[in-house]
Amino acid sequence: ASAPAELSALKARIDSTRSQMAVLKTQLQPVTEEITSLNAQMETLEAELKSFDEQQKSGNQIDIDRYNAKVRTHNALLAKQRALIAANSSDLKTYNDLVEQDSVLVKQYNALLK
């Protein structure tokens, strides 16, 4: 096939791939925002739990009930995060595959331009 025809075909595939990516990105945005929020909450709890651990190691008395409540909260957030990822794993995988495909197509397109 001629270079202009190949370029045109690749451009069409790139546009199609990017259109699919845009749809999925919009669909997944609330999911990724919630996962980001859950991760931030878990990081805060992990820091608090580490602080409790360090206090206890240095011989200080800690509030075991508060510690256990934070562990339960952390575990509940972790379960929610894992459930969200599992429920959306197919779309997340498809999106990542499209990103990879886009990269390959752009490389092929640029190689033809040289």
N, CA, C and O atoms as a MOPAC input file, in Angstrom:
PM7 MOZYME 1SCF
protein

 N      0.84800 1    -1.19600 1     0.00000 1
 C      0.00000 1     0.00000 1     0.00000 1
 C      0.88100 1     1.24300 1     0.00000 1
 O      2.01100 1     1.22800 1     0.48800 1
 N      0.33900 1     2.30900 1    -0.55500 1
 C      1.10600 1     3.55700 1    -0.61900 1
 C      1.19000 1     4.18600 1     0.76600 1
 O      0.32700 1     3.96900 1     1.61600 1
 N      2.23300 1     4.96000 1     0.97500 1
 C      2.44400 1     5.60900 1     2.27300 1
 C      1.24900 1     6.49900 1     2.67500 1
 O      0.79700 1     6.43400 1     3.81800 1
 N      0.73400 1     7.32900 1     1.74600 1
 C     -0.41300 1     8.16600 1     2.13900 1
 C     -1.63300 1     7.33100 1     2.56500 1
 O     -2.34600 1     7.70100 1     3.49800 1
 N     -1.86300 1     6.21300 1     1.88200 1
 C     -2.99300 1     5.34700 1     2.23400 1
 C     -2.76100 1     4.70200 1     3.59700 1
 O     -3.67900 1     4.60300 1     4.41100 1
 N     -1.51400 1     4.26200 1     3.84100 1
 C     -1.17900 1     3.66800 1     5.14600 1
 C     -1.32900 1     4.69700 1     6.25700 1
 O     -1.88000 1     4.40500 1     7.31800 1
 N     -0.82600 1     5.91900 1     6.00200 1
 C     -0.93800 1     6.98700 1     6.99300 1
 C     -2.40600 1     7.27000 1     7.31300 1
 O     -2.78400 1     7.44300 1     8.47200 1
 N     -3.20900 1     7.31100 1     6.27200 1
 C     -4.63100 1     7.59400 1     6.43800 1
 C     -5.31400 1     6.48900 1     7.25600 1
 O     -6.13200 1     6.76900 1     8.13300 1
 N     -4.96600 1     5.23400 1     6.95500 1
 C     -5.55100 1     4.09600 1     7.67800 1
 C     -5.11500 1     4.11800 1     9.15700 1
 O     -5.92100 1     3.88500 1    10.05700 1
 N     -3.82700 1     4.40100 1     9.38300 1
 C     -3.32800 1     4.47500 1    10.75800 1
 C     -3.99200 1     5.61800 1    11.52100 1
 O     -4.36200 1     5.47100 1    12.68500 1
 N     -4.13600 1     6.75700 1    10.84800 1
 C     -4.76800 1     7.91900 1    11.48300 1
 C     -6.20200 1     7.56200 1    11.88700 1
 O     -6.65000 1     7.93300 1    12.97200 1
 N     -6.90500 1     6.86200 1    11.03900 1
 C     -8.28400 1     6.45600 1    11.34500 1
 C     -8.31300 1     5.52300 1    12.56200 1
 O     -9.18400 1     5.64300 1    13.42300 1
 N     -7.35100 1     4.59100 1    12.62400 1
 C     -7.28100 1     3.67500 1    13.78300 1
 C     -6.93200 1     4.42800 1    15.06500 1
 O     -7.47900 1     4.14600 1    16.13100 1
 N     -6.01100 1     5.39100 1    14.94700 1
 C     -5.63500 1     6.20300 1    16.11300 1
 C     -6.85500 1     6.97700 1    16.61100 1
 O     -7.12900 1     7.01200 1    17.81100 1
 N     -7.58600 1     7.59500 1    15.68300 1
 C     -8.78300 1     8.36500 1    16.05900 1
 C     -9.82700 1     7.47400 1    16.72000 1
 O    -10.45400 1     7.86500 1    17.70500 1
 N    -10.00800 1     6.28000 1    16.17700 1
 C    -10.98400 1     5.33200 1    16.73000 1
 C    -10.57100 1     4.89000 1    18.14400 1
 O    -11.39100 1     4.84000 1    19.06100 1
 N     -9.29000 1     4.57600 1    18.29100 1
 C     -8.77000 1     4.16400 1    19.59700 1
 C     -8.95400 1     5.28200 1    20.62000 1
 O     -9.38300 1     5.03500 1    21.74700 1
 N     -8.62900 1     6.50100 1    20.22600 1
 C     -8.72800 1     7.64300 1    21.15200 1
 C    -10.17800 1     7.95300 1    21.50000 1
 O    -10.47400 1     8.39700 1    22.60900 1
 N    -11.06500 1     7.72300 1    20.56800 1
 C    -12.48900 1     7.93500 1    20.82700 1
 C    -12.98500 1     6.92600 1    21.87100 1
 O    -13.72900 1     7.28500 1    22.78500 1
 N    -12.56700 1     5.66300 1    21.72600 1
 C    -12.92800 1     4.63100 1    22.71400 1
 C    -12.33100 1     4.96400 1    24.08400 1
 O    -12.97900 1     4.78400 1    25.11400 1
 N    -11.07200 1     5.45800 1    24.08000 1
 C    -10.40500 1     5.82400 1    25.33100 1
 C    -11.16400 1     6.95100 1    26.03400 1
 O    -11.33800 1     6.92300 1    27.25300 1
 N    -11.61000 1     7.93400 1    25.26400 1
 C    -12.32000 1     9.08700 1    25.83800 1
 C    -13.61400 1     8.64600 1    26.51200 1
 O    -13.94400 1     9.11200 1    27.60300 1
 N    -14.35000 1     7.73800 1    25.85300 1
 C    -15.60400 1     7.22600 1    26.42000 1
 C    -15.32800 1     6.49500 1    27.73500 1
 O    -15.99900 1     6.73400 1    28.73900 1
 N    -14.33100 1     5.60000 1    27.71900 1
 C    -13.99100 1     4.84000 1    28.93000 1
 C    -13.47600 1     5.73800 1    30.03900 1
 O    -13.80300 1     5.53700 1    31.20900 1
 N    -12.66700 1     6.73400 1    29.67400 1
 C    -12.10100 1     7.63300 1    30.67700 1
 C    -13.22600 1     8.38400 1    31.39800 1
 O    -13.19900 1     8.53000 1    32.62000 1
 N    -14.20100 1     8.85300 1    30.64100 1
 C    -15.34800 1     9.55200 1    31.22400 1
 C    -16.12600 1     8.62100 1    32.13800 1
 O    -16.53300 1     9.00300 1    33.23500 1
 N    -16.32400 1     7.40300 1    31.67500 1
 C    -17.06800 1     6.39300 1    32.44200 1
 C    -16.32900 1     6.01500 1    33.72300 1
 O    -16.95200 1     5.80500 1    34.76400 1
 N    -14.99900 1     5.92800 1    33.64600 1
 C    -14.19000 1     5.48500 1    34.78700 1
 C    -13.79400 1     6.62100 1    35.72800 1
 O    -13.31200 1     6.36200 1    36.83100 1
 N    -13.98700 1     7.86300 1    35.31700 1
 C    -13.52500 1     8.99300 1    36.13600 1
 C    -14.06700 1     8.96300 1    37.56800 1
 O    -13.28400 1     9.11800 1    38.50500 1
 N    -15.38900 1     8.76700 1    37.77800 1
 C    -15.86800 1     8.71300 1    39.16700 1
 C    -15.23400 1     7.56100 1    39.95500 1
 O    -14.99800 1     7.68000 1    41.15800 1
 N    -14.96400 1     6.45500 1    39.27200 1
 C    -14.35100 1     5.28700 1    39.91300 1
 C    -12.91700 1     5.62000 1    40.34000 1
 O    -12.52200 1     5.36000 1    41.47600 1
 N    -12.14700 1     6.19800 1    39.41300 1
 C    -10.75400 1     6.51300 1    39.73700 1
 C    -10.68000 1     7.59300 1    40.81500 1
 O     -9.78600 1     7.56600 1    41.66000 1
 N    -11.61800 1     8.54600 1    40.78800 1
 C    -11.63800 1     9.57700 1    41.83200 1
 C    -11.93000 1     8.94800 1    43.19000 1
 O    -11.30600 1     9.30600 1    44.18900 1
 N    -12.87900 1     8.01100 1    43.22900 1
 C    -13.20400 1     7.36300 1    44.50100 1
 C    -12.03400 1     6.51500 1    45.00200 1
 O    -11.74000 1     6.50600 1    46.19800 1
 N    -11.36900 1     5.80300 1    44.09000 1
 C    -10.20400 1     4.99100 1    44.47600 1
 C     -9.10500 1     5.90300 1    45.03100 1
 O     -8.47500 1     5.57300 1    46.03600 1
 N     -8.87600 1     7.04200 1    44.38500 1
 C     -7.87100 1     8.00100 1    44.85000 1
 C     -8.22400 1     8.50200 1    46.25000 1
 O     -7.35600 1     8.61900 1    47.11500 1
 N     -9.49200 1     8.79300 1    46.45800 1
 C     -9.95800 1     9.25900 1    47.76500 1
 C     -9.77500 1     8.17300 1    48.83000 1
 O     -9.30900 1     8.45300 1    49.93400 1
 N    -10.14300 1     6.93900 1    48.49400 1
 C     -9.97800 1     5.82200 1    49.43700 1
 C     -8.50200 1     5.62600 1    49.77600 1
 O     -8.15100 1     5.40200 1    50.93500 1
 N     -7.63600 1     5.71200 1    48.75800 1
 C     -6.19600 1     5.56300 1    48.98600 1
 C     -5.67900 1     6.62800 1    49.94800 1
 O     -4.88300 1     6.33200 1    50.83900 1
 N     -6.13300 1     7.86500 1    49.76600 1
 C     -5.69500 1     8.96400 1    50.63300 1
 C     -6.15600 1     8.71700 1    52.07500 1
 O     -5.39400 1     8.92100 1    53.02000 1
 N     -7.40300 1     8.28000 1    52.23400 1
 C     -7.91700 1     7.99100 1    53.57400 1
 C     -7.12500 1     6.86000 1    54.23500 1
 O     -6.81500 1     6.91700 1    55.42500 1
 N     -6.80200 1     5.82800 1    53.44000 1
 C     -6.03800 1     4.69900 1    53.99200 1
 C     -4.62700 1     5.13000 1    54.38000 1
 O     -4.10200 1     4.68300 1    55.40000 1
 N     -4.00800 1     5.99500 1    53.57600 1
 C     -2.65900 1     6.47700 1    53.89700 1
 C     -2.65900 1     7.23000 1    55.22700 1
 O     -1.74800 1     7.07000 1    56.03800 1
 N     -3.68800 1     8.05300 1    55.44300 1
 C     -3.81300 1     8.79400 1    56.70400 1
 C     -3.93800 1     7.82500 1    57.87300 1
 O     -3.26700 1     7.97800 1    58.89400 1
 N     -4.80200 1     6.83200 1    57.71400 1
 C     -4.99300 1     5.83500 1    58.77400 1
 C     -3.71100 1     5.04900 1    59.03200 1
 O     -3.36800 1     4.77500 1    60.18200 1
 N     -3.00400 1     4.68700 1    57.96000 1
 C     -1.75500 1     3.93600 1    58.11200 1
 C     -0.73600 1     4.75300 1    58.91100 1
 O     -0.01700 1     4.20800 1    59.74900 1
 N     -0.67900 1     6.05800 1    58.64700 1
 C      0.24900 1     6.92500 1    59.38100 1
 C     -0.14400 1     6.97800 1    60.86100 1
 O      0.71600 1     6.93400 1    61.74100 1
 N     -1.45600 1     7.07400 1    61.12500 1
 C     -1.93300 1     7.10800 1    62.51300 1
 C     -1.62700 1     5.78500 1    63.22700 1
 O     -1.21000 1     5.77900 1    64.38500 1
 N     -1.83600 1     4.68100 1    62.53000 1
 C     -1.56400 1     3.36300 1    63.12500 1
 C     -0.06900 1     3.19800 1    63.40200 1
 O      0.32200 1     2.64200 1    64.42800 1
 N      0.75800 1     3.68400 1    62.48200 1
 C      2.20800 1     3.60400 1    62.67200 1
 C      2.61200 1     4.41100 1    63.90400 1
 O      3.46700 1     3.98900 1    64.68300 1
 N      1.99000 1     5.56800 1    64.07000 1
 C      2.26900 1     6.41000 1    65.22900 1
 C      1.88500 1     5.68800 1    66.52000 1
 O      2.62800 1     5.72400 1    67.50000 1
 N      0.71400 1     5.02900 1    66.51600 1
 C      0.29200 1     4.22700 1    67.66900 1
 C      1.33800 1     3.15400 1    67.97500 1
 O      1.73600 1     2.96700 1    69.12500 1
 N      1.78200 1     2.44300 1    66.90800 1
 C      2.77100 1     1.36800 1    67.07000 1
 C      4.06400 1     1.90000 1    67.69800 1
 O      4.63500 1     1.28400 1    68.59700 1
 N      4.50800 1     3.05600 1    67.20100 1
 C      5.75600 1     3.64500 1    67.71100 1
 C      5.60000 1     4.05600 1    69.17400 1
 O      6.51800 1     3.87600 1    69.97500 1
 N      4.43400 1     4.60900 1    69.52000 1
 C      4.17800 1     4.99300 1    70.92400 1
 C      4.23900 1     3.76400 1    71.82600 1
 O      4.82600 1     3.78300 1    72.90800 1
 N      3.60900 1     2.69400 1    71.33800 1
 C      3.57500 1     1.47300 1    72.14300 1
 C      4.97800 1     0.88600 1    72.30100 1
 O      5.35200 1     0.43700 1    73.38400 1
 N      5.74900 1     0.89100 1    71.21000 1
 C      7.12400 1     0.35900 1    71.25700 1
 C      7.99000 1     1.14700 1    72.23300 1
 O      8.87700 1     0.58800 1    72.87700 1
 N      7.72800 1     2.44900 1    72.33800 1
 C      8.53100 1     3.26800 1    73.25700 1
 C      7.98100 1     3.22300 1    74.68900 1
 O      8.37500 1     4.01400 1    75.54700 1
 N      7.05700 1     2.27600 1    74.92400 1
 C      6.59200 1     2.03500 1    76.28200 1
 C      5.38500 1     2.84700 1    76.72400 1
 O      4.95600 1     2.74800 1    77.87400 1
 N      4.83700 1     3.64500 1    75.82200 1
 C      3.66500 1     4.44500 1    76.18000 1
 C      2.37800 1     3.62800 1    76.05300 1
 O      2.28000 1     2.71400 1    75.23400 1
 N      1.41300 1     3.97400 1    76.87000 1
 C      0.10400 1     3.33000 1    76.83300 1
 C     -0.66600 1     3.90100 1    75.63400 1
 O     -0.67700 1     5.11300 1    75.42300 1
 N     -1.30000 1     3.03800 1    74.86300 1
 C     -2.13000 1     3.54900 1    73.76400 1
 C     -3.57700 1     3.12600 1    74.00200 1
 O     -3.85600 1     2.18400 1    74.74300 1
 N     -4.48600 1     3.85000 1    73.35100 1
 C     -5.91300 1     3.54400 1    73.44200 1
 C     -6.20900 1     2.41000 1    72.46100 1
 O     -6.38200 1     2.63100 1    71.26200 1
 N     -6.26200 1     1.19200 1    73.00100 1
 C     -6.44600 1    -0.00900 1    72.16700 1
 C     -7.76100 1     0.04800 1    71.39000 1
 O     -7.81800 1    -0.36200 1    70.23000 1
 N     -8.81500 1     0.55500 1    72.02700 1
 C    -10.10800 1     0.63700 1    71.33000 1
 C    -10.02800 1     1.56600 1    70.11900 1
 O    -10.57000 1     1.26600 1    69.05500 1
 N     -9.33400 1     2.71400 1    70.29900 1
 C     -9.16700 1     3.64000 1    69.16700 1
 C     -8.31400 1     2.99800 1    68.08000 1
 O     -8.61200 1     3.12300 1    66.89200 1
 N     -7.27000 1     2.32200 1    68.48700 1
 C     -6.38100 1     1.64100 1    67.54900 1
 C     -7.18000 1     0.61400 1    66.73300 1
 O     -7.10300 1     0.58900 1    65.50500 1
 N     -7.94700 1    -0.23200 1    67.43600 1
 C     -8.72900 1    -1.26400 1    66.75800 1
 C     -9.80100 1    -0.66900 1    65.84500 1
 O    -10.08300 1    -1.21200 1    64.77700 1
 N    -10.39300 1     0.44100 1    66.26700 1
 C    -11.40200 1     1.11300 1    65.43000 1
 C    -10.75500 1     1.60200 1    64.12900 1
 O    -11.34700 1     1.49500 1    63.05600 1
 N     -9.53700 1     2.13800 1    64.23600 1
 C     -8.82600 1     2.61400 1    63.03600 1
 C     -8.45900 1     1.44000 1    62.11700 1
 O     -8.51800 1     1.55700 1    60.89300 1
 N     -8.08300 1     0.32200 1    62.72000 1
 C     -7.77800 1    -0.87400 1    61.91700 1
 C     -9.03600 1    -1.32800 1    61.17300 1
 O     -8.98400 1    -1.64500 1    59.98400 1
 N    -10.16600 1    -1.35400 1    61.88400 1
 C    -11.43100 1    -1.76400 1    61.23800 1
 C    -11.81300 1    -0.80700 1    60.10800 1
 O    -12.24300 1    -1.24000 1    59.03900 1
 N    -11.65300 1     0.48800 1    60.35000 1
 C    -11.96500 1     1.48600 1    59.31900 1
 C    -11.06300 1     1.27900 1    58.10700 1
 O    -11.53100 1     1.28600 1    56.96800 1
 N     -9.76600 1     1.09500 1    58.35800 1
 C     -8.80400 1     0.86800 1    57.27100 1
 C     -9.20200 1    -0.36800 1    56.46100 1
 O     -9.20500 1    -0.33300 1    55.23000 1
 N     -9.53500 1    -1.44900 1    57.14700 1
 C     -9.89600 1    -2.68800 1    56.45500 1
 C    -11.17600 1    -2.53700 1    55.63700 1
 O    -11.30500 1    -3.11700 1    54.55900 1
 N    -12.11900 1    -1.75400 1    56.15800 1
 C    -13.36800 1    -1.50800 1    55.42500 1
 C    -13.08400 1    -0.69400 1    54.15600 1
 O    -13.64700 1    -0.97400 1    53.09800 1
 N    -12.20400 1     0.31900 1    54.26900 1
 C    -11.83400 1     1.12800 1    53.10700 1
 C    -11.10700 1     0.27400 1    52.07000 1
 O    -11.34500 1     0.39900 1    50.86900 1
 N    -10.22300 1    -0.59100 1    52.54800 1
 C     -9.47000 1    -1.47600 1    51.66000 1
 C    -10.41700 1    -2.42100 1    50.91300 1
 O    -10.25500 1    -2.65600 1    49.71500 1
 N    -11.39900 1    -2.95400 1    51.62800 1
 C    -12.37300 1    -3.85600 1    51.00100 1
 C    -13.17700 1    -3.10700 1    49.93100 1
 O    -13.44400 1    -3.64300 1    48.85500 1
 N    -13.55600 1    -1.87100 1    50.23800 1
 C    -14.32200 1    -1.05500 1    49.28400 1
 C    -13.47500 1    -0.76300 1    48.04600 1
 O    -13.96300 1    -0.84100 1    46.91900 1
 N    -12.19500 1    -0.42500 1    48.26600 1
 C    -11.29200 1    -0.13600 1    47.15200 1
 C    -11.13500 1    -1.37500 1    46.26200 1
 O    -11.21100 1    -1.28200 1    45.03700 1
 N    -10.91500 1    -2.52900 1    46.89200 1
 C    -10.74200 1    -3.77400 1    46.11700 1
 C    -12.00800 1    -4.12900 1    45.35200 1
 O    -11.93300 1    -4.60200 1    44.21800 1
 N    -13.17600 1    -3.90600 1    45.96200 1
 C    -14.45000 1    -4.19600 1    45.29400 1
 C    -14.63700 1    -3.28700 1    44.08400 1
 O    -15.09400 1    -3.73100 1    43.03100 1
 N    -14.28200 1    -2.01600 1    44.23800 1
 C    -14.38900 1    -1.07000 1    43.11400 1
 C    -13.48900 1    -1.49100 1    41.96500 1
 O    -13.89500 1    -1.46900 1    40.80400 1
 N    -12.26400 1    -1.87300 1    42.30000 1
 C    -11.31400 1    -2.30000 1    41.26900 1
 C    -11.83000 1    -3.57100 1    40.58300 1
 O    -11.77400 1    -3.69300 1    39.36000 1
 N    -12.32700 1    -4.50600 1    41.38400 1
 C    -12.82700 1    -5.76300 1    40.82300 1
 C    -14.03100 1    -5.51700 1    39.91600 1
 O    -14.13400 1    -6.09800 1    38.83600 1
 N    -14.94200 1    -4.64800 1    40.36600 1
 C    -16.16200 1    -4.38000 1    39.59500 1
 C    -15.85400 1    -3.68500 1    38.27100 1
 O    -16.61800 1    -3.79100 1    37.31200 1
 N    -14.73400 1    -2.97600 1    38.23100 1
 C    -14.38600 1    -2.20800 1    37.02600 1
 C    -13.14900 1    -2.73900 1    36.31900 1
 O    -12.60500 1    -2.08200 1    35.43100 1
 N    -12.70200 1    -3.93800 1    36.71700 1
 C    -11.42700 1    -4.44500 1    36.19500 1
 C    -11.44000 1    -4.61000 1    34.68000 1
 O    -10.43800 1    -4.34000 1    34.01600 1
 N    -12.55400 1    -5.04700 1    34.13800 1
 C    -12.64600 1    -5.24100 1    32.69200 1
 C    -12.45700 1    -3.91400 1    31.95300 1
 O    -11.68700 1    -3.83500 1    30.99600 1
 N    -13.17000 1    -2.86600 1    32.40600 1
 C    -13.03900 1    -1.55000 1    31.76500 1
 C    -11.65600 1    -0.95700 1    31.99200 1
 O    -11.09200 1    -0.33600 1    31.09000 1
 N    -11.10200 1    -1.14300 1    33.19300 1
 C     -9.75900 1    -0.63800 1    33.47600 1
 C     -8.73600 1    -1.32200 1    32.57000 1
 O     -7.83300 1    -0.67400 1    32.04100 1
 N     -8.88500 1    -2.63400 1    32.39700 1
 C     -7.97100 1    -3.38200 1    31.52700 1
 C     -8.12700 1    -2.91700 1    30.08000 1
 O     -7.13700 1    -2.70000 1    29.38100 1
 N     -9.36700 1    -2.76700 1    29.63800 1
 C     -9.61700 1    -2.30500 1    28.27100 1
 C     -8.97500 1    -0.94000 1    28.04400 1
 O     -8.34200 1    -0.70500 1    27.01500 1
 N     -9.14300 1    -0.04600 1    29.01300 1
 C     -8.55900 1     1.29500 1    28.89200 1
 C     -7.03600 1     1.19900 1    28.77900 1
 O     -6.43800 1     1.82300 1    27.90300 1
 N     -6.41400 1     0.42100 1    29.65800 1
 C     -4.94700 1     0.27800 1    29.61900 1
 C     -4.48400 1    -0.35300 1    28.30600 1
 O     -3.45000 1     0.03100 1    27.75900 1
 N     -5.25400 1    -1.32600 1    27.79900 1
 C     -4.92000 1    -1.94000 1    26.51000 1
 C     -5.00700 1    -0.91000 1    25.37900 1
 O     -4.17600 1    -0.90400 1    24.47100 1
 N     -6.02200 1    -0.03900 1    25.44400 1
 C     -6.18200 1     0.99700 1    24.41600 1
 C     -5.02500 1     2.00000 1    24.47000 1
 O     -4.55000 1     2.46100 1    23.43200 1
 N     -4.57900 1     2.33100 1    25.67000 1
 C     -3.44400 1     3.25400 1    25.82100 1
 C     -2.20200 1     2.64600 1    25.15100 1
 O     -1.45500 1     3.32900 1    24.45000 1
 N     -2.00600 1     1.34500 1    25.38800 1
 C     -0.86800 1     0.65000 1    24.78300 1
 C     -0.99500 1     0.61100 1    23.25800 1
 O     -0.03500 1     0.86800 1    22.53100 1
 N     -2.20000 1     0.28600 1    22.79900 1
 C     -2.47000 1     0.20800 1    21.35600 1
 C     -2.22600 1     1.56800 1    20.70700 1
 O     -1.64500 1     1.64800 1    19.62500 1
 N     -2.67100 1     2.63900 1    21.36800 1
 C     -2.48200 1     3.99400 1    20.85400 1
 C     -0.99200 1     4.29600 1    20.68400 1
 O     -0.57000 1     4.85900 1    19.67500 1
 N     -0.21100 1     3.91300 1    21.68400 1
 C      1.23100 1     4.15100 1    21.64400 1
 C      1.87700 1     3.44500 1    20.44900 1
 O      2.70500 1     4.01800 1    19.74100 1
 N      1.47700 1     2.18500 1    20.24400 1
 C      2.01700 1     1.40000 1    19.12000 1
 C      1.62400 1     2.03600 1    17.78200 1
 O      2.45700 1     2.16700 1    16.88500 1
 N      0.36400 1     2.42500 1    17.65300 1
 C     -0.11900 1     3.02900 1    16.40200 1
 C      0.59100 1     4.35300 1    16.11100 1
 O      0.94400 1     4.63400 1    14.96500 1
 N      0.79600 1     5.15700 1    17.14200 1
 C      1.48000 1     6.45200 1    16.95900 1
 C      2.92200 1     6.22600 1    16.50900 1
 O      3.43000 1     6.95500 1    15.65700 1
 N      3.58700 1     5.20900 1    17.08700 1
 C      4.96500 1     4.88800 1    16.66800 1
 C      4.98900 1     4.47600 1    15.18900 1
 O      5.86200 1     4.89800 1    14.43200 1
 N      4.01400 1     3.64500 1    14.79200 1
 C      3.95400 1     3.21200 1    13.39000 1
 C      3.70700 1     4.41300 1    12.47400 1
 O      4.32200 1     4.54100 1    11.41600 1
 N      2.80300 1     5.28100 1    12.89900 1
 C      2.46200 1     6.47300 1    12.12300 1
 C      3.70200 1     7.36700 1    11.96100 1
 O      4.02400 1     7.81500 1    10.86100 1
 N      4.38400 1     7.61200 1    13.08400 1
 C      5.57300 1     8.47800 1    13.03500 1
 C      6.69200 1     7.86100 1    12.19400 1
 O      7.43100 1     8.57200 1    11.51400 1
 N      6.80900 1     6.53600 1    12.24800 1
 C      7.83900 1     5.85400 1    11.45200 1
 C      7.57700 1     6.04900 1     9.96200 1
 O      8.51600 1     6.17800 1     9.17600 1
 N      6.30000 1     6.07100 1     9.57200 1
 C      5.95700 1     6.27400 1     8.17200 1
 C      6.23600 1     7.71200 1     7.70700 1
 O      6.47200 1     7.95600 1     6.52400 1
 N      6.20700 1     8.63200 1     8.63000 1
 C      6.42600 1    10.04300 1     8.27900 1
 C      7.90100 1    10.31100 1     7.95700 1
 O      8.22100 1    11.28600 1     7.27700 1
 N      8.79900 1     9.44300 1     8.44600 1
 C     10.24100 1     9.67300 1     8.24000 1
 C     10.67200 1     9.37100 1     6.82100 1
 O     11.84900 1     9.51400 1     6.49000 1

